[in-house]
Amino acid sequence: MDRHELVFQRCTGCGAVRYRVSPMCPSCHSFEHEWIRSSGRGTVYSYTVVRRQTHPAFPTPYTVALVEMEEGPRIAVRVRDHDGGEIRLGAPVQLEWEDHPRQSLPVAVLD
């Protein structure tokens, strides 16, 4: 079952949130961690507009943003309902989910 949630690994030793998942904290070298649910809120750190279609599920143009999540990690997601124009860096976004046949994918919605 797809839960439509984004989770990050957080070190219980120093509190550092990490993405990519790893067995040891790169900050304090602790092996202890917990999983936290992301708020789904973030800001646009960078973006690009894809104009050449590489897969039939993604008609062009579409925008892919590098979003800095409220918890700290940055993730790459498609921006929903964006016409390919400019996006203000630092613009707030909220993650939503799109269901596809084999998995659900997060997408960013500009606030």
Order of alpha helices (4+ residues) and beta strands (2+ residues): beta-beta-beta-beta-beta-beta-beta-beta
